[in-house]
């Protein structure tokens, strides 16, 4: 599905760290939940409980280990008339949003992203399902891209 | 402060406060009073009046309830006094309510103030008004009154004027919309023109000839066979129950959706719906982002189609229990569909495209020029609908088709497409397939074509992006004023 004519810009490698920390926290919670039978029954009496916990831990490690590949698959390209965003390894999606369709551009930052100096750029059109948000942009780049997109949207605005 | 009751819509524009129709509080709160009074009269009638009458006519010699009789006799004066007092209090409360329920309209805003104890003040900016619906519930309708539902852009930003005499409501609606109407057409021919009138018989027929009925019939036959085999007829009770629910469903649907009419009014579509309570909504063509013709399988025999639309901005639809007007026509013939498409997307279709869409409606497997369809191997991904899936780029618009149990054909002008995507899951990729999807404003219609050849889909998507941009920039120079969500 890759298109070689496009000048793809990648996501900052630091986004890997952000995604890993967030995913890691989520999987720790799941791991804690899966260990619940052990606490209730007692670790010594319930051997298969250990299997569950280790299976969960293994899947979690797999998911986290896969993150660099996922981040590599993300990218965006600014073309003359539209912005193209691609993502996904198993479930690939590539969206083109014409500049004239942008209603607003949102820069959002979670606590971990802030610590890493990253930001997420969300593009909003009149359609809720467009759903384009470009994560893992360095803050300065995100701000610059936002201003650039808004300026473009302004000149090519075509109403609804 | 108020200038008096609004009798003529032309008076409303001055920015002075006006009261609504005096029956408003009665219609809003009086229903409860009427219900209580009816219940009281019914109790008296059953226990006292009817037996007394029967005794006096000699039909029955059983005396009425003695205790109640004595009670009424003894306290008659007090009861009468209490009733009078209650009526007086109600009248005063209603009158006060009516006095404080006022609205005002000037060139910029529309305000509504109401409430005796809990006061509310709502304001809508006139330049943000999208749609105005004239709604006529059963009781006000009998009294010649209507509710004006003014919807502005933004969630829950609607202002409701209830109740006004019908002609005043209609005039007011026109006055508020005039700012917008003025720049679309100068010669306002105000006579609405009847375009489509769905006969009640056809609507009920369309309900009966539905997938639900087929399922119900299958269930009934199965249950019958089981009942006969087992020799136990008690199972049949479930069938009776199911049939009862089915009939209730038919009636409910018919009352809500019966009497469906589409008019055209100075370029706008006006949709009226409801057998007892009528609801009218005017839809300017620029709000229609995509149209979909859908045909549940049993409708093929009659050649009927349902017409749905994704409409830009319909805020507050849930707050005032207005029916969603995303249904443009619940059941239409091919001729009516084509007529409505011409009205809803004026000048967006070339004659050739129109002919092709027309043919698509009668020949469901036709492949359009410039359309891409699923390859043979797509049967492994979508076994039943592979031969139907199609995406076609036409001059100025996109035509898509999908679905086997319910055929769905959608028409989307390029100037309304928000974004376009190509996607692919593992199963798709193993077969070298991709899915194309267009994003439109939210609504019942989704625009996607599954299981297309990856290479073809990619090319089609690129072509679409170029065409969309060309169409958008051609329109961009004369961007409509009503560009909002």
Interface residues (C-beta under 8 A of the other chain):
Chain A: X1 X3 X81 X82 X88 X90 X91 X92 X93 X94 X95 X96 X97 X98 X100 X101 X103 X125 X126 X127 X128 X129 X130 X131 X132 X156 X157 X158 X159 X160
Chain B: X286 X289 X312 X415 X416 X417 X418 X419 X420 X421 X422 X423 X424 X425 X426 X429 X434 X437 X439 X440 X441 X442 X454 X458 X461 X465 X466 X468 X469 X472 X473 X475 X476 X479 X480 X482 X483 X484 X485
